[in-house]
Amino acid sequence: MSAQFDKPLSDEELAELDVFLLDSDANDRLQIDEAHGYLSSLIVGGGGIDTAVWLSDIWGEPECSDEFKARMSDLFLRLYYETELGLREQHPFEPLVIEEEEEGEVYEVYDGWCFGFMLGIANYQEKWGSVAKESEDLLAPIATLALLHSDEDHELSDEEYTTCVDLLPGAVFELYRIMVKA
């Protein structure tokens, strides 16, 4: 890995990616939490997807200068490698989530990250193969929270939501372990 990708993203760089993804009239861009979930699923699924392909999956066809596109590519590559290194070295896994405010209280929202993760599985079913079917219990909290991201009316109790959130890091690590051995 190149030394340029060894440095974790700063909060300012994450904010830069977030603004880039939100700054579009096109509906073909993922949001930052969805993008991290998507990248996480590619990593857990064993990687090997061409960078240009997964960047297009995340941001569609951005209309910007080549220099700016290169900057965003570098930031996404660093996010990818930071996530991959953390999983490989078994650092505590934390999904990149967004915060929302409701009635003066700030909440972390996990459904976008889970949506991105499940989108990655759906887009690259051939990489996941039978592992996804064999790992339904591990995928259950991710899939359950991803359903909250849809326009359909899905509800969970606070206890069910908290349980799913608490299961995410372990589920991602176990899926990674299974897929790396596969």
C-alpha positions in Angstrom: 0.0 0.0 0.0 1.3 3.4 -0.9 2.3 5.7 2.0 -0.3 8.2 0.8 -3.1 5.9 1.9 -1.6 5.1 5.3 -3.0 8.2 6.9 -6.6 8.0 8.3 -9.0 10.6 7.1 -9.4 13.6 9.3 -12.9 14.9 10.3 -12.4 17.7 7.8 -11.7 15.3 5.0 -14.7 13.2 5.9 -16.8 16.4 5.8 -15.3 17.2 2.4 -16.4 13.8 1.1 -19.8 14.3 2.7 -20.3 17.7 1.0 -19.1 16.3 -2.3 -21.7 13.4 -2.2 -24.5 15.7 -1.1 -23.7 18.4 -3.6 -25.5 17.0 -6.6 -28.9 17.1 -8.2 -28.3 13.6 -9.3 -29.9 10.8 -7.3 -27.1 8.4 -8.2 -24.7 9.3 -5.4 -24.6 7.5 -2.1 -24.4 9.6 1.1 -21.3 9.3 3.2 -22.7 6.7 5.6 -24.1 4.6 2.7 -20.7 4.9 1.0 -18.8 3.6 4.0 -21.3 0.7 4.3 -20.8 -0.1 0.7 -17.0 0.0 0.9 -17.2 -2.1 4.1 -19.3 -4.8 2.2 -16.7 -4.8 -0.6 -13.9 -5.3 1.9 -15.7 -8.0 3.9 -16.6 -9.6 0.6 -12.9 -10.1 -0.3 -12.2 -6.9 -2.3 -10.9 -7.3 -5.8 -13.4 -4.9 -7.4 -11.8 -2.4 -9.7 -11.5 1.0 -8.0 -13.1 2.9 -11.0 -16.1 0.6 -10.8 -16.8 1.0 -7.1 -16.2 4.8 -7.3 -18.8 4.9 -10.0 -21.1 2.8 -7.9 -20.7 5.4 -5.1 -20.8 8.7 -6.9 -22.2 8.0 -10.4 -20.7 10.3 -13.0 -19.7 13.5 -11.3 -19.4 16.6 -13.3 -16.3 18.2 -11.9 -12.7 18.8 -12.8 -10.2 16.0 -13.2 -8.2 17.5 -10.4 -11.2 17.5 -8.0 -12.2 14.0 -9.1 -8.6 12.8 -8.3 -8.9 14.5 -4.9 -12.2 12.7 -4.1 -10.7 9.4 -5.4 -7.8 9.7 -3.1 -10.0 10.4 -0.1 -12.2 7.4 -0.9 -9.2 5.2 -1.4 -7.9 6.3 2.0 -11.3 5.5 3.6 -11.3 2.1 1.9 -7.8 1.2 3.1 -8.4 2.6 6.6 -11.5 0.4 6.9 -9.7 -2.6 5.4 -6.7 -2.2 7.7 -8.9 -1.9 10.7 -10.7 -5.2 9.9 -7.5 -7.0 9.0 -5.8 -5.9 12.2 -9.0 -6.5 14.3 -9.3 -3.0 15.5 -12.7 -2.1 17.0 -15.0 -1.7 14.0 -17.3 1.3 14.0 -19.6 2.0 11.1 -19.5 5.5 9.8 -22.9 6.9 10.7 -24.6 10.2 10.5 -26.2 12.1 13.3 -29.8 13.5 13.3 -31.4 15.8 15.7 -34.9 15.4 16.9 -36.5 17.5 19.6 -33.2 18.8 20.7 -31.5 15.4 21.1 -28.8 14.1 18.7 -29.0 10.5 17.6 -26.7 8.3 15.6 -28.5 6.8 12.7 -27.3 3.4 11.4 -29.8 2.6 8.7 -27.9 4.4 5.9 -24.6 2.5 6.6 -26.6 -0.8 6.7 -28.3 0.1 3.4 -24.9 0.7 1.8 -23.6 -2.6 3.1 -26.6 -4.6 1.7 -26.4 -2.7 -1.6 -22.8 -3.9 -1.9 -23.9 -7.5 -1.3 -26.6 -7.1 -3.9 -24.3 -5.6 -6.5 -21.6 -8.2 -6.0 -23.6 -11.4 -5.3 -21.1 -13.4 -7.2 -18.4 -12.5 -4.6 -20.6 -13.3 -1.7 -21.9 -16.5 -3.2 -23.4 -19.0 -0.8 -21.8 -17.2 2.2 -24.6 -14.7 2.3 -27.1 -17.5 2.6 -25.0 -19.4 5.2 -24.5 -16.2 7.2 -28.1 -15.0 7.5 -27.9 -14.8 11.3 -24.9 -12.5 10.9 -26.5 -10.4 8.2 -29.8 -10.2 10.1 -29.1 -7.0 12.1 -27.6 -5.3 9.1 -30.5 -6.2 6.9 -33.1 -5.3 9.5 -31.6 -1.8 10.0 -31.3 -1.4 6.2 -35.0 -1.8 5.9 -35.5 1.3 8.0 -33.7 3.2 5.2 -36.4 2.4 2.7 -39.5 4.3 1.9 -41.6 1.5 3.3 -43.0 1.6 6.8 -40.7 -0.5 8.9 -40.5 0.0 12.6 -38.4 -1.4 15.4 -38.8 -0.9 19.1 -36.0 1.1 20.8 -34.8 -2.2 22.3 -34.8 -4.0 18.9 -32.9 -1.1 17.3 -30.3 -1.0 20.1 -29.8 -4.8 19.9 -29.2 -4.6 16.1 -26.8 -1.7 16.5 -24.9 -3.6 19.3 -24.6 -6.6 17.0 -23.1 -4.7 14.0 -19.4 -4.7 14.9 -19.3 -8.4 15.8 -21.3 -9.3 12.7 -19.0 -7.4 10.4 -15.9 -9.0 12.0 -17.3 -12.5 11.8 -18.4 -12.0 8.2 -14.9 -10.7 7.3 -13.3 -13.7 9.0 -15.6 -16.1 7.1 -15.1 -14.4 3.7 -11.3 -14.1 4.1 -11.1 -17.9 4.7 -13.6 -18.6 1.8 
